Amino acid sequence: MAMEKNIIKLIGKMVGYTGNFDGIFTHGGSAGNLTAMLAARQVMSDYNIWEDGVKENRKIGFIVSDQSHYGIGRNVKIMGLGRESLVRIEYDRQFRMKTSLLENCRKKADKRGIRVVAVVANSCSTATGSYDDLEAIADFCEKHDLWMHVDGAHGLGVLFSDKYRVRINGIERADSLVIDFHKMLLVSGLNTLVLFKNADQSYETFAQKASYLFKKPAENEWFNSARRTLECTKSALGVVAYTALKYYGRSYYKEYIDSRYDLATAFANLILEDGEMELAAQPDANIICFRYAPVNHEDTSLSRINSIIRDKIIKEGSFFIVQTEFEGKLWLRVTLLNPITTENDLQELLRRIKEIAMEIK
């Protein structure tokens, strides 16, 4: 547990938290986000929602972008709040939350009888790797006394980067956040840290009275993880995170993250220079969405062609790429995690995509 506390202290200070902050480890970002959102629900409700349940005439809501991980919207429903409590906000051409619409979004929810209590920001989004404007979201949340949660499962590794930390300016103003060590921090198994700016609020997640587990319900036992997470029994995730950080070191994380983000920019430039390829958006992170889309080709058939291309590449085992869909179009998606992937590898990927496209024709 000492190792876990040291990691929490280190990451919290890197975020910019001061004073009484704390955290807890969970098995994965979905569980981590749910843990933080449950705390937000309890803290920001004006009644004891854990004990009394959701009151029909006093429903609460979370503002969420359609670019958020699917688990965020699912968490709202898991909490029993229902579809109406999932207050959706539009995103811009770079797939970032349209923060200019936050005020209007809150007012519309209020007219429907939904009192917004929190905003969930992406740092970065899972599908496109886009970072929301945390400063603007923090301004809005502070103005209306709302909880600000940041899903940084994939993208908060930039805490270790001098070059790309600007992506998360304002992160120190978040009430809670999650970061996955099994994403950009190179841990092989599920390992997520949930951080709370106010340590006491992390104990608001649950309030059940299990006497055989909890001697004094009012006592904040930092070592008793069952008081703050879904998991009563879990592996020593803090030890794994501590070991990874000691093995790699902060300097290696910095070099690794900078190189993968730099490579994503280089890949985006290759796509822009290729007349047969289309880029969904300039990458903020190491995630790139693109597709085969030659000039004068019928747009209606491109999704089918790109899906076939992806299936063939996966089956032959030459590269690993996934696909995603937004705004009615299917896109190929690459996440640059392997530290030995080079620009030459990506040039070869584009060449192979075009070869397969010619075979389909």
C-alpha positions as CSV (number, residue, x, y, z in Angstrom):
1,M,0.0,0.0,0.0
2,A,3.0,2.3,0.6
3,M,3.9,1.9,-3.1
4,E,0.3,2.7,-4.1
5,K,0.2,5.8,-1.9
6,N,3.5,7.0,-3.5
7,I,2.2,6.6,-7.0
8,I,-1.0,8.5,-6.1
9,K,1.1,11.3,-4.6
10,L,3.4,11.5,-7.6
11,I,0.7,11.6,-10.2
12,G,-1.4,14.0,-8.2
13,K,1.4,16.4,-8.0
14,M,2.1,16.1,-11.7
15,V,-1.6,16.9,-12.3
16,G,-1.1,20.0,-10.2
17,Y,-3.2,19.0,-7.2
18,T,-2.2,20.4,-3.9
19,G,-3.4,19.8,-0.3
20,N,-5.8,17.0,0.5
21,F,-6.0,15.0,-2.8
22,D,-6.2,11.2,-3.0
23,G,-6.9,8.3,-5.3
24,I,-7.6,4.6,-5.8
25,F,-6.7,2.0,-8.4
26,T,-9.3,0.0,-10.3
27,H,-9.3,-2.7,-13.0
28,G,-9.9,-0.6,-16.1
29,G,-11.1,2.8,-17.1
30,S,-14.8,1.8,-17.2
31,A,-14.7,0.9,-13.5
32,G,-12.6,4.0,-12.8
33,N,-15.0,6.4,-14.6
34,L,-18.0,4.8,-12.8
35,T,-16.3,5.2,-9.4
36,A,-15.7,8.9,-10.0
37,M,-19.2,9.5,-11.5
38,L,-20.8,7.8,-8.5
39,A,-18.9,10.1,-6.2
40,A,-20.1,13.1,-8.3
41,R,-23.7,11.9,-8.2
42,Q,-23.6,11.7,-4.4
43,V,-21.7,14.9,-3.7
44,M,-23.7,17.1,-6.1
45,S,-27.2,15.8,-5.4
46,D,-29.1,17.9,-2.9
47,Y,-30.4,14.7,-1.2
48,N,-28.9,11.3,-0.3
49,I,-29.3,9.7,-3.6
50,W,-27.4,6.5,-2.5
51,E,-29.8,5.8,0.3
52,D,-33.1,7.3,-1.0
53,G,-32.7,6.5,-4.7
54,V,-33.4,8.8,-7.7
55,K,-36.3,11.1,-7.1
56,E,-38.5,11.5,-10.1
57,N,-39.0,15.3,-9.6
58,R,-35.3,16.0,-8.9
59,K,-33.4,14.1,-11.5
60,I,-29.7,14.9,-12.1
61,G,-27.8,14.9,-15.4
62,F,-24.3,14.6,-16.8
63,I,-23.2,16.6,-19.8
64,V,-21.4,14.2,-22.2
65,S,-20.0,14.5,-25.7
66,D,-20.9,11.9,-28.4
67,Q,-17.1,11.4,-28.7
68,S,-16.9,10.1,-25.2
69,H,-16.1,6.4,-24.6
70,Y,-19.3,4.4,-24.7
71,G,-18.8,3.4,-21.1
72,I,-19.5,7.0,-20.0
73,G,-23.0,7.0,-21.3
74,R,-23.5,3.4,-20.0
75,N,-22.4,4.5,-16.5
76,V,-25.2,7.1,-16.4
77,K,-27.7,4.3,-17.1
78,I,-26.0,1.9,-14.7
79,M,-26.6,4.5,-12.0
80,G,-30.3,4.3,-12.7
81,L,-30.5,7.9,-14.0
82,G,-32.0,6.9,-17.4
83,R,-31.5,8.2,-20.9
84,E,-32.8,11.7,-20.2
85,S,-30.0,12.3,-17.6
86,L,-27.4,11.7,-20.4
87,V,-27.2,15.3,-21.6
88,R,-25.5,15.2,-24.9
89,I,-23.5,18.1,-26.3
90,E,-22.2,18.5,-29.9
91,Y,-18.6,18.2,-31.0
92,D,-16.7,20.3,-33.6
93,R,-14.9,19.4,-36.8
94,Q,-11.9,18.3,-34.7
95,F,-14.2,16.1,-32.6
96,R,-13.8,18.2,-29.5
97,M,-16.6,19.2,-27.3
98,K,-18.3,22.5,-28.4
99,T,-17.8,24.3,-25.1
100,S,-19.6,27.4,-26.5
101,L,-22.8,25.3,-26.2
102,L,-22.4,24.3,-22.6
103,E,-24.7,27.1,-21.3
104,N,-27.4,26.4,-23.8
105,C,-27.1,22.7,-23.1
106,R,-27.6,23.2,-19.3
107,K,-30.6,25.4,-19.9
108,K,-32.3,22.9,-22.2
109,A,-31.8,20.2,-19.7
110,D,-33.2,22.4,-16.9
111,K,-36.4,22.9,-19.0
112,R,-36.8,19.1,-19.2
113,G,-36.5,18.9,-15.5
114,I,-32.9,17.6,-15.4
115,R,-30.5,19.4,-13.1
116,V,-27.0,19.1,-14.6
117,V,-24.5,18.3,-11.8
118,A,-21.4,17.4,-13.8
119,V,-19.5,17.6,-17.1
120,V,-17.4,14.7,-18.4
121,A,-14.5,15.8,-20.5
122,N,-12.2,13.7,-22.9
123,S,-8.4,13.8,-22.6
124,C,-8.4,12.2,-25.1
125,S,-11.5,10.7,-26.9
126,T,-11.1,7.0,-27.6
127,A,-12.3,7.1,-31.2
128,T,-10.3,10.1,-32.6
129,G,-7.8,11.0,-29.9
130,S,-9.1,14.6,-29.6
131,Y,-8.6,16.6,-26.4
132,D,-11.4,18.7,-25.1
133,D,-10.8,22.3,-23.9
134,L,-10.4,21.7,-20.2
135,E,-9.9,25.4,-19.3
136,A,-13.3,26.3,-20.9
137,I,-15.0,23.4,-19.2
138,A,-13.5,24.3,-15.9
139,D,-14.7,27.9,-16.2
140,F,-18.2,26.7,-16.9
141,C,-18.2,24.2,-14.0
142,E,-16.8,26.7,-11.5
143,K,-19.4,29.3,-12.6
144,H,-22.3,26.9,-12.0
145,D,-20.8,24.9,-9.1
146,L,-20.7,21.6,-11.1
147,W,-18.4,18.6,-10.9
148,M,-15.8,18.3,-13.6
149,H,-14.6,14.8,-14.4
150,V,-11.9,14.1,-17.0
151,D,-11.7,10.7,-18.8
152,G,-8.0,10.7,-19.4
153,A,-7.7,6.9,-19.6
154,H,-5.8,7.0,-22.9
155,G,-4.4,10.6,-23.1
156,L,-3.2,11.7,-19.7
157,G,0.1,10.1,-20.3
158,V,1.1,13.5,-21.6
159,L,1.6,14.4,-18.0
160,F,5.1,13.1,-18.6
161,S,5.6,15.2,-21.8
162,D,6.9,18.8,-21.8
163,K,6.0,19.1,-25.5
164,Y,2.4,17.8,-25.3
165,R,1.3,18.6,-21.8
166,V,-0.4,21.7,-23.2
167,R,-3.1,19.4,-24.4
168,I,-4.4,19.1,-20.8
169,N,-4.0,22.7,-19.6
170,G,-6.6,23.1,-16.8
171,I,-6.4,19.5,-15.7
172,E,-5.6,20.6,-12.1
173,R,-9.1,22.2,-11.9
174,A,-10.9,18.8,-12.4
175,D,-12.7,17.4,-9.4
176,S,-11.8,13.9,-10.6
177,L,-10.0,12.1,-13.4
178,V,-8.8,8.7,-14.5
179,I,-5.6,7.6,-16.2
180,D,-4.8,4.1,-17.5
181,F,-1.4,2.7,-16.9
182,H,-2.2,0.0,-19.4
183,K,-2.6,2.5,-22.3
184,M,0.3,5.0,-22.8
185,L,2.2,4.0,-19.6
186,L,3.0,0.5,-21.0
187,V,1.5,-1.8,-18.3
188,S,0.2,-5.0,-19.9
189,G,-2.9,-5.6,-17.7
190,L,-5.8,-3.5,-16.6
191,N,-4.5,-0.8,-14.3
192,T,-6.4,2.5,-13.8
193,L,-5.8,5.2,-11.3
194,V,-8.8,7.4,-10.2
195,L,-7.8,10.7,-8.7
196,F,-9.9,13.1,-6.6
197,K,-8.9,16.7,-6.0
198,N,-10.7,16.5,-2.6
199,A,-9.7,13.2,-0.8
200,D,-12.8,13.3,1.4
201,Q,-15.1,13.2,-1.7
202,S,-13.7,9.9,-2.8
203,Y,-15.5,8.3,0.2
204,E,-18.9,9.6,-1.1
205,T,-19.1,6.9,-3.8
206,F,-20.7,4.3,-1.5
207,A,-22.5,4.6,1.8
208,Q,-23.6,1.1,2.6
209,K,-23.3,-0.1,6.1
210,A,-21.6,-3.5,6.0
211,S,-20.5,-3.9,9.6
212,Y,-18.2,-6.9,9.0
213,L,-16.2,-4.7,6.6
214,F,-16.5,-1.2,8.0
215,K,-16.0,-0.7,11.7
216,K,-16.8,3.0,11.7
217,P,-18.7,4.3,8.6
218,A,-17.7,7.9,9.4
219,E,-14.0,7.0,9.4
220,N,-12.0,7.5,6.2
221,E,-9.8,4.3,5.9
222,W,-7.5,5.0,3.0
223,F,-6.2,1.4,3.1
224,N,-9.7,-0.1,2.8
225,S,-10.4,0.0,-1.0
226,A,-13.9,-1.5,-0.7
227,R,-15.0,1.9,0.8
228,R,-14.3,3.6,-2.5
229,T,-14.5,1.2,-5.4
230,L,-16.8,-1.5,-6.8
231,E,-14.1,-4.1,-6.0
232,C,-14.0,-5.6,-2.6
233,T,-11.1,-7.8,-3.5
234,K,-8.6,-6.8,-6.2
235,S,-5.0,-7.3,-7.1
236,A,-2.1,-5.0,-6.0
237,L,-2.5,-2.6,-8.9
238,G,-0.5,0.1,-7.2
239,V,2.5,-2.2,-7.0
240,V,2.3,-2.9,-10.7
241,A,2.1,0.8,-11.5
242,Y,5.0,1.6,-9.1
243,T,7.2,-1.2,-10.7
244,A,6.5,0.1,-14.2
245,L,7.4,3.7,-13.3
246,K,10.6,2.5,-11.5
247,Y,11.6,0.3,-14.5
248,Y,10.9,2.7,-17.3
249,G,11.5,6.0,-15.5
250,R,10.0,9.4,-16.3
251,S,12.5,10.2,-18.9
252,Y,11.6,7.1,-21.0
253,Y,7.9,7.8,-20.7
254,K,8.6,11.3,-22.0
255,E,10.6,10.1,-24.9
256,Y,8.1,7.3,-25.7
257,I,5.0,9.6,-25.6
258,D,6.7,12.4,-27.6
259,S,7.8,9.9,-30.3
260,R,4.4,8.3,-30.7
261,Y,2.6,11.7,-30.9
262,D,5.2,13.0,-33.3
263,L,4.8,9.9,-35.5
264,A,1.0,10.4,-35.6
265,T,1.6,13.9,-37.0
266,A,4.0,12.5,-39.6
267,F,1.4,9.9,-40.6
268,A,-1.3,12.5,-40.9
269,N,1.0,14.4,-43.3
270,L,1.6,11.3,-45.4
271,I,-2.2,10.9,-45.6
272,L,-2.8,14.5,-46.6
273,E,-0.1,14.3,-49.3
274,D,-1.7,11.1,-50.8
275,G,-4.4,11.9,-53.3
276,E,-6.2,8.6,-52.6
277,M,-6.5,9.0,-48.8
278,E,-8.6,11.2,-46.6
279,L,-7.9,12.3,-43.0
280,A,-10.7,12.6,-40.5
281,A,-9.0,15.2,-38.4
282,Q,-5.5,16.4,-37.5
283,P,-4.4,14.1,-34.6
284,D,-4.0,15.5,-31.1
285,A,-2.6,12.2,-29.8
286,N,-1.3,8.9,-31.2
287,I,-4.7,8.0,-32.7
288,I,-5.3,8.6,-36.4
289,C,-8.6,8.1,-38.3
290,F,-8.4,8.0,-42.1
291,R,-9.8,6.1,-45.1
292,Y,-9.2,5.2,-48.7
293,A,-11.1,7.9,-50.6
294,P,-9.8,8.6,-54.1
295,V,-10.9,11.7,-55.9
296,N,-14.2,11.3,-57.9
297,H,-15.1,8.0,-56.2
298,E,-18.7,7.5,-55.1
299,D,-18.9,8.2,-51.4
300,T,-21.7,5.7,-50.8
301,S,-19.4,2.8,-51.6
302,L,-16.3,3.9,-49.6
303,S,-17.5,2.5,-46.3
304,R,-17.9,-0.9,-47.8
305,I,-14.5,-0.7,-49.5
306,N,-12.7,0.4,-46.4
307,S,-14.3,-2.3,-44.4
308,I,-13.1,-5.0,-46.9
309,I,-9.6,-3.4,-46.8
310,R,-9.5,-3.6,-43.0
311,D,-10.7,-7.2,-42.9
312,K,-8.1,-8.4,-45.4
313,I,-5.3,-6.6,-43.6
314,I,-6.3,-8.2,-40.3
315,K,-6.6,-11.7,-41.8
316,E,-3.2,-11.6,-43.5
317,G,-1.6,-10.3,-40.3
318,S,0.5,-7.6,-42.0
319,F,-0.8,-4.8,-39.7
320,F,-3.3,-4.3,-37.0
321,I,-5.9,-1.6,-37.6
322,V,-9.4,-1.2,-36.4
323,Q,-12.4,0.7,-37.8
324,T,-14.8,3.3,-36.4
325,E,-17.9,5.0,-37.6
326,F,-19.1,8.6,-37.2
327,E,-21.4,10.8,-39.2
328,G,-22.4,7.8,-41.3
329,K,-18.9,7.1,-42.6
330,L,-16.6,4.2,-41.8
331,W,-13.0,5.1,-41.1
332,L,-9.8,3.1,-40.5
333,R,-8.2,3.8,-37.2
334,V,-4.6,3.3,-36.1
335,T,-3.2,3.7,-32.6
336,L,0.6,4.1,-32.5
337,L,1.6,2.2,-29.4
338,N,4.5,0.1,-30.5
339,P,7.7,1.9,-29.7
340,I,9.5,0.5,-32.7
341,T,6.9,1.4,-35.3
342,T,8.5,3.8,-37.9
343,E,7.3,6.1,-40.6
344,N,8.5,3.5,-43.1
345,D,6.0,1.0,-41.6
346,L,3.2,3.5,-42.1
347,Q,4.2,4.2,-45.7
348,E,4.0,0.4,-46.2
349,L,0.6,0.4,-44.7
350,L,-0.7,3.0,-47.1
351,R,0.8,1.1,-50.0
352,R,-0.9,-2.1,-48.9
353,I,-4.2,-0.3,-48.5
354,K,-4.1,0.9,-52.1
355,E,-3.1,-2.5,-53.4
356,I,-6.1,-4.1,-51.8
357,A,-8.4,-1.3,-53.0
358,M,-7.3,-2.0,-56.6
359,E,-8.0,-5.7,-56.1
360,I,-11.6,-4.9,-54.9
361,K,-12.2,-2.8,-58.0
